[in-house]
Amino acid sequence: MIPYGRQNISEDDIQAVVDVLRSDFLTQGPIGPEFEKAIANYCGAKYGIAVNSATSGLHLACLAVGLRPGDIVWTSAITFVASANCAVYCGAKVDFVDIDPVSYNMSVEYLEKKLEKAKKGNCLPKVVIPVHLCGQSCDMEKIHALSQTYGFKIIEDASHAIGGKFKEEPIGSCKYSDITVFSLHPVKIITAGEGGMLTTNNSDYSSKTQRLRSHGITRDPEEMTHVPDGPWYYQQLELGFNYRMTDVLAALGLSQMNRLDEFVKERHTIVKSYQKLFADFPIILPDQNQNYYSAFHLYVIRIPQSETMDRKMVFERLRASGILVNLHYIPVYHHPYYQKFGYKQNDFPEAEKYYSEAISLPIYPGLTEEQIKMIVDTVTKPLHHQTIF
């Protein structure tokens, strides 16, 4: 079996976890803050805040920037449901922006047109959540410029993108956003087993997310409503959650950071092999902006439907061959939960076209040239007695 993605665990990673298991702290110890600092330093951000999932991180990010019931959030039409759910958790209304037909990220052109229309209707978003699909950054400079004109906050959903860059700036620097959120799930670039990480340059956002991830409780006397009753004292200032990351998971993530750049480099090597082997076939391959550096969490090909080309049949054949391809993603507004809000599919023509053609092929450190060739051969061999390409 060849999965579409998988973790790469070294003996050093295992030893790092064992060391914590033998220590005095399994959670809320010194390794969590060390991991936070390592990612903040890597990204060039002032603060890192570790949480138990990227979904938790997106939820906290929405709360940190002041999202409230009745506010409006826009995110990409093609993304995992968490990019939208985080806003619903806060009681906000969600809408979507169509994707760019080349990068598959949020289209700046569609975003600008939608903002112009929303301004006239007095229904501008309070927050926009661009999603760095597959590991390539959205055009954050242009999105940031629009935020200055239309007054919205920006939360980067960089679940796919740690190790990537936007115009030489590490994704997560928050140069063009308020908060960035990474995923540390096993299929992502690096893993903590489960987990997420926020980065920000705003001290208020950092303090609020740290407090909310731990029940809304503070032990800082300066944040309390009165002088502490004693050294044991703490106060719950607001309704928070238990979104903390354990030291066990942080130790794995911190160890994985040592190989982050190596992992991304290997993913680029795999992409070059795919591009070369697919070169003579009429398949739509990922297009990478030369000014960006993708983390390449996913490698998505598109197979346009025709009399001789059938995406579904290719997908099923790959699965039957033990190649566990996937599809990232079903448009969020297709899901039954979101259909009840009345979204119109013809409002997102590029997302619809993408969904009808996309397949995510395997990509992860350790994928061999032999496996890559087998995957390509399985995609391109004839369907029954008819050549599809």
C-alpha positions as CSV (number, residue, x, y, z in Angstrom):
1,M,0.0,0.0,0.0
2,I,1.2,3.5,-0.9
3,P,-0.7,6.2,1.1
4,Y,-1.0,9.7,-0.2
5,G,1.0,11.0,2.8
6,R,2.6,9.6,5.9
7,Q,4.9,10.6,8.8
8,N,8.7,10.0,8.8
9,I,9.9,9.1,12.3
10,S,13.6,8.8,13.2
11,E,15.3,7.2,16.1
12,D,16.1,10.8,17.3
13,D,12.3,11.5,17.3
14,I,11.6,8.4,19.3
15,Q,14.4,9.2,21.8
16,A,13.0,12.7,22.3
17,V,9.6,11.3,23.2
18,V,11.2,8.7,25.5
19,D,13.2,11.4,27.3
20,V,10.0,13.3,28.1
21,L,8.2,10.1,29.3
22,R,11.1,9.6,31.7
23,S,11.0,13.3,32.9
24,D,8.9,15.0,35.5
25,F,6.6,16.7,33.0
26,L,4.3,14.9,30.5
27,T,2.4,18.1,29.9
28,Q,2.7,21.8,30.8
29,G,6.4,21.4,31.2
30,P,9.4,23.1,29.6
31,I,9.3,21.3,26.2
32,G,6.1,23.0,25.0
33,P,7.5,26.5,25.3
34,E,10.8,25.4,23.7
35,F,8.8,24.0,20.7
36,E,6.9,27.3,20.4
37,K,10.1,29.3,20.4
38,A,11.6,27.1,17.8
39,I,8.8,27.5,15.3
40,A,8.4,31.3,16.0
41,N,12.2,31.7,15.4
42,Y,12.0,29.6,12.2
43,C,9.2,31.7,10.9
44,G,10.5,35.0,12.0
45,A,7.5,35.7,14.2
46,K,7.5,37.1,17.7
47,Y,5.2,34.5,19.3
48,G,4.4,30.8,18.9
49,I,1.4,29.2,20.6
50,A,1.1,25.4,20.6
51,V,-2.3,23.8,20.6
52,N,-3.7,20.3,20.3
53,S,-4.8,20.6,16.6
54,A,-4.9,23.2,13.8
55,T,-8.6,23.2,14.2
56,S,-8.2,24.4,17.8
57,G,-5.7,26.9,16.5
58,L,-8.1,28.3,13.9
59,H,-10.9,28.6,16.6
60,L,-8.6,30.4,19.0
61,A,-7.3,32.7,16.2
62,C,-10.9,33.7,15.4
63,L,-11.6,34.5,19.0
64,A,-8.3,36.4,19.4
65,V,-9.1,38.8,16.6
66,G,-12.5,39.5,18.2
67,L,-14.9,37.4,16.0
68,R,-18.4,37.5,17.5
69,P,-21.8,36.1,16.7
70,G,-23.2,37.7,13.6
71,D,-19.8,38.7,12.2
72,I,-18.9,37.5,8.7
73,V,-15.9,35.3,7.7
74,W,-14.8,34.5,4.2
75,T,-12.5,31.6,3.3
76,S,-11.6,29.5,0.3
77,A,-14.2,27.5,-1.5
78,I,-11.7,24.6,-1.7
79,T,-10.4,23.7,1.7
80,F,-11.0,21.3,4.6
81,V,-14.1,22.1,6.6
82,A,-12.1,23.3,9.6
83,S,-11.3,26.5,7.7
84,A,-15.0,27.3,7.8
85,N,-16.1,25.5,11.0
86,C,-13.8,27.7,13.2
87,A,-15.9,30.7,12.3
88,V,-19.2,28.8,13.0
89,Y,-17.9,27.9,16.4
90,C,-17.9,31.6,17.2
91,G,-21.4,32.2,15.9
92,A,-20.2,33.9,12.8
93,K,-21.6,33.7,9.3
94,V,-19.4,32.0,6.6
95,D,-19.1,32.7,2.9
96,F,-16.6,31.5,0.4
97,V,-14.3,33.0,-2.3
98,D,-13.7,31.1,-5.5
99,I,-10.3,29.8,-6.3
100,D,-7.6,30.8,-8.8
101,P,-7.6,28.4,-11.7
102,V,-3.9,28.0,-11.7
103,S,-2.8,28.0,-8.0
104,Y,-6.1,26.6,-6.6
105,N,-5.7,29.2,-3.8
106,M,-8.2,31.9,-3.0
107,S,-8.4,34.1,-6.1
108,V,-7.4,37.7,-5.4
109,E,-9.5,38.8,-8.4
110,Y,-12.7,37.1,-7.1
111,L,-11.9,38.4,-3.6
112,E,-11.7,42.0,-4.7
113,K,-14.9,41.8,-6.7
114,K,-16.7,40.2,-3.8
115,L,-15.4,42.9,-1.4
116,E,-16.6,45.7,-3.8
117,K,-20.1,44.1,-3.9
118,A,-20.1,43.5,-0.1
119,K,-19.2,47.1,0.6
120,K,-22.2,48.3,-1.4
121,G,-24.4,45.9,0.5
122,N,-22.9,46.8,3.9
123,C,-21.9,43.2,4.6
124,L,-18.1,43.2,4.6
125,P,-16.3,40.3,6.3
126,K,-14.6,40.9,9.7
127,V,-12.1,38.1,8.9
128,V,-10.7,36.6,5.8
129,I,-9.0,33.2,6.1
130,P,-6.8,32.5,3.0
131,V,-5.8,28.8,2.8
132,H,-2.3,27.9,1.4
133,L,-3.6,24.8,-0.4
134,C,-1.0,22.1,-1.0
135,G,1.7,24.1,0.6
136,Q,1.9,27.1,-1.8
137,S,1.2,30.5,-0.3
138,C,-1.7,32.7,-1.4
139,D,-0.8,36.1,-2.7
140,M,-0.6,37.5,0.8
141,E,0.7,40.9,-0.2
142,K,-2.3,41.6,-2.4
143,I,-4.7,40.2,0.2
144,H,-3.1,42.3,2.9
145,A,-3.5,45.4,0.7
146,L,-7.2,44.7,0.3
147,S,-7.5,44.3,4.1
148,Q,-6.1,47.8,4.5
149,T,-8.8,49.1,2.2
150,Y,-11.8,47.1,3.5
151,G,-10.8,46.7,7.1
152,F,-10.8,42.9,7.7
153,K,-8.5,40.8,9.8
154,I,-6.4,38.0,8.2
155,I,-5.9,34.5,9.6
156,E,-3.6,32.4,7.4
157,D,-4.7,28.8,7.3
158,A,-1.2,27.4,6.7
159,S,-2.0,23.8,7.7
160,H,-0.3,22.6,4.6
161,A,2.5,25.1,4.5
162,I,5.2,25.0,7.3
163,G,8.6,25.2,5.6
164,G,7.2,27.2,2.6
165,K,8.0,30.8,1.7
166,F,6.2,33.8,0.2
167,K,8.6,36.1,-1.6
168,E,11.6,34.9,0.5
169,E,9.6,35.4,3.7
170,P,8.8,32.2,5.7
171,I,5.1,31.4,5.8
172,G,4.2,32.1,9.4
173,S,6.2,35.4,9.6
174,C,2.8,37.2,9.8
175,K,4.2,40.0,7.7
176,Y,0.9,40.2,5.9
177,S,-1.5,38.7,8.4
178,D,-2.6,38.9,12.0
179,I,-2.2,35.2,12.9
180,T,-0.9,32.1,11.0
181,V,-2.0,28.5,11.9
182,F,0.0,25.4,11.1
183,S,-1.1,21.7,11.4
184,L,1.1,19.0,12.9
185,H,-1.0,16.0,11.9
186,P,1.0,12.9,10.8
187,V,0.4,13.5,7.1
188,K,1.6,17.1,7.2
189,I,5.2,18.3,6.6
190,I,6.3,17.7,10.2
191,T,4.2,16.0,12.9
192,A,3.7,16.1,16.6
193,G,1.4,13.1,16.4
194,E,-1.5,15.6,16.6
195,G,-1.3,19.3,17.2
196,G,-1.2,22.8,15.8
197,M,0.8,25.9,16.2
198,L,-0.1,29.6,15.9
199,T,2.3,32.4,15.1
200,T,1.7,36.1,15.5
201,N,3.5,39.4,16.1
202,N,0.7,40.8,18.3
203,S,1.2,40.4,22.0
204,D,-2.5,40.7,22.8
205,Y,-3.3,37.9,20.4
206,S,-0.6,35.8,21.9
207,S,-1.8,36.4,25.5
208,K,-5.4,35.7,24.6
209,T,-4.8,32.5,22.7
210,Q,-2.6,31.2,25.5
211,R,-5.3,32.0,28.0
212,L,-8.1,30.5,26.0
213,R,-6.3,27.3,25.3
214,S,-6.2,26.6,29.0
215,H,-9.8,27.2,30.2
216,G,-9.6,31.0,30.1
217,I,-7.5,30.9,33.2
218,T,-4.6,33.3,34.2
219,R,-2.0,33.1,36.9
220,D,-0.6,36.5,36.0
221,P,-1.4,39.0,38.8
222,E,-1.3,41.8,36.2
223,E,-4.3,40.3,34.4
224,M,-6.3,39.6,37.5
225,T,-9.2,41.7,38.8
226,H,-7.7,42.1,42.2
227,V,-4.6,41.3,44.2
228,P,-4.1,37.5,44.4
229,D,-5.2,35.8,47.6
230,G,-1.9,34.0,47.7
231,P,0.7,32.2,45.6
232,W,-1.9,29.5,44.8
233,Y,-4.3,31.9,43.2
234,Y,-5.6,31.9,39.7
235,Q,-8.7,33.4,37.9
236,Q,-10.8,32.3,35.0
237,L,-11.3,35.6,33.1
238,E,-13.4,34.2,30.2
239,L,-14.8,30.9,28.9
240,G,-11.9,29.0,27.5
241,F,-11.1,25.5,26.4
242,N,-8.7,22.6,27.0
243,Y,-6.7,23.0,23.8
244,R,-3.2,22.5,25.2
245,M,-0.5,20.4,23.6
246,T,1.3,17.9,25.8
247,D,5.1,17.9,26.3
248,V,5.1,14.4,24.8
249,L,3.7,15.7,21.5
250,A,5.8,18.8,21.7
251,A,9.0,16.7,22.0
252,L,8.2,14.9,18.8
253,G,7.4,18.2,17.0
254,L,10.6,19.8,18.3
255,S,12.7,16.9,17.1
256,Q,11.0,16.9,13.7
257,M,11.9,20.6,13.3
258,N,15.6,19.5,12.8
259,R,14.6,17.9,9.5
260,L,11.9,20.3,8.3
261,D,14.0,21.8,5.5
262,E,15.2,18.4,4.5
263,F,11.6,17.1,4.3
264,V,10.5,20.0,2.1
265,K,13.6,19.6,-0.1
266,E,12.8,15.9,-0.6
267,R,9.2,16.8,-1.5
268,H,10.5,19.1,-4.2
269,T,12.6,16.3,-5.6
270,I,9.5,14.0,-5.8
271,V,7.6,16.7,-7.6
272,K,10.4,17.0,-10.2
273,S,10.2,13.3,-10.8
274,Y,6.4,13.5,-11.3
275,Q,6.7,16.5,-13.6
276,K,9.2,14.7,-15.8
277,L,7.3,11.4,-16.0
278,F,4.0,13.2,-16.7
279,A,5.5,15.6,-19.2
280,D,4.2,13.9,-22.4
281,F,0.6,13.3,-21.1
282,P,-2.3,15.8,-21.3
283,I,-2.7,16.0,-17.5
284,I,-2.9,19.3,-15.7
285,L,0.0,19.4,-13.3
286,P,0.6,21.8,-10.4
287,D,1.8,25.2,-11.3
288,Q,4.2,26.8,-8.9
289,N,4.7,30.5,-8.7
290,Q,8.4,31.2,-9.2
291,N,8.4,33.9,-6.5
292,Y,7.1,31.4,-3.9
293,Y,8.5,28.3,-2.3
294,S,5.9,25.6,-1.7
295,A,6.1,23.1,1.2
296,F,4.4,20.6,-1.2
297,H,2.2,18.9,1.3
298,L,0.0,17.7,-1.6
299,Y,0.7,16.9,-5.3
300,V,-2.6,17.4,-7.1
301,I,-3.1,16.5,-10.7
302,R,-6.2,17.3,-12.7
303,I,-7.8,15.0,-15.3
304,P,-10.3,16.8,-17.5
305,Q,-13.4,14.8,-18.2
306,S,-13.8,13.7,-21.8
307,E,-14.9,10.7,-23.9
308,T,-11.4,9.2,-23.5
309,M,-10.5,10.6,-20.0
310,D,-12.3,9.6,-16.8
311,R,-11.1,10.9,-13.5
312,K,-13.3,8.6,-11.4
313,M,-12.1,5.5,-13.2
314,V,-8.4,6.5,-12.8
315,F,-9.0,7.2,-9.1
316,E,-10.7,3.8,-8.6
317,R,-7.9,2.0,-10.5
318,L,-5.2,3.6,-8.4
319,R,-7.0,2.6,-5.2
320,A,-7.4,-0.9,-6.5
321,S,-3.7,-1.1,-7.2
322,G,-2.9,-0.2,-3.6
323,I,-2.1,3.4,-4.3
324,L,-4.3,5.3,-1.8
325,V,-4.9,8.5,-3.6
326,N,-7.3,11.0,-2.2
327,L,-9.2,14.2,-3.2
328,H,-8.4,17.5,-1.5
329,Y,-11.0,18.8,-1.2
330,I,-14.8,18.5,-1.7
331,P,-16.0,22.2,-1.9
332,V,-17.1,23.1,1.7
333,Y,-20.5,24.3,0.5
334,H,-21.3,20.8,-0.9
335,H,-21.5,19.3,2.5
336,P,-25.0,18.8,3.9
337,Y,-24.3,21.0,7.0
338,Y,-23.4,23.9,4.7
339,Q,-26.0,23.3,2.0
340,K,-28.7,24.4,4.4
341,F,-27.3,28.0,4.2
342,G,-28.2,28.3,0.6
343,Y,-24.9,28.6,-1.2
344,K,-25.2,28.5,-5.0
345,Q,-22.7,26.2,-6.8
346,N,-22.6,28.5,-9.9
347,D,-21.1,31.2,-7.6
348,F,-17.9,29.2,-7.6
349,P,-17.2,28.0,-11.1
350,E,-13.5,27.4,-10.7
351,A,-14.0,25.4,-7.5
352,E,-16.6,23.2,-9.3
353,K,-14.2,22.6,-12.2
354,Y,-11.4,21.8,-9.8
355,Y,-13.5,19.3,-7.9
356,S,-14.6,17.5,-11.1
357,E,-10.9,16.9,-12.1
358,A,-8.6,16.7,-9.1
359,I,-6.7,13.7,-7.7
360,S,-4.1,14.0,-4.9
361,L,-1.2,11.6,-5.6
362,P,1.2,10.3,-3.0
363,I,3.9,12.6,-1.8
364,Y,6.0,12.2,1.4
365,P,9.7,11.7,2.4
366,G,10.7,8.2,1.7
367,L,8.6,7.7,-1.5
368,T,10.9,6.0,-3.9
369,E,11.6,6.6,-7.6
370,E,10.3,3.1,-8.3
371,Q,7.0,3.9,-6.5
372,I,6.7,7.2,-8.3
373,K,7.1,5.4,-11.7
374,M,4.5,2.8,-10.7
375,I,2.1,5.6,-9.7
376,V,2.6,7.4,-13.0
377,D,2.2,4.2,-15.0
378,T,-1.0,3.3,-13.2
379,V,-2.4,6.8,-14.0
380,T,-1.5,6.7,-17.6
381,K,-2.0,3.1,-18.7
382,P,-5.0,2.4,-21.0
383,L,-8.5,2.2,-19.6
384,H,-9.8,-1.3,-20.6
385,H,-8.9,-1.5,-24.3
386,Q,-8.9,2.3,-24.9
387,T,-6.0,4.7,-24.4
388,I,-7.2,7.6,-22.3
389,F,-4.3,9.9,-23.2
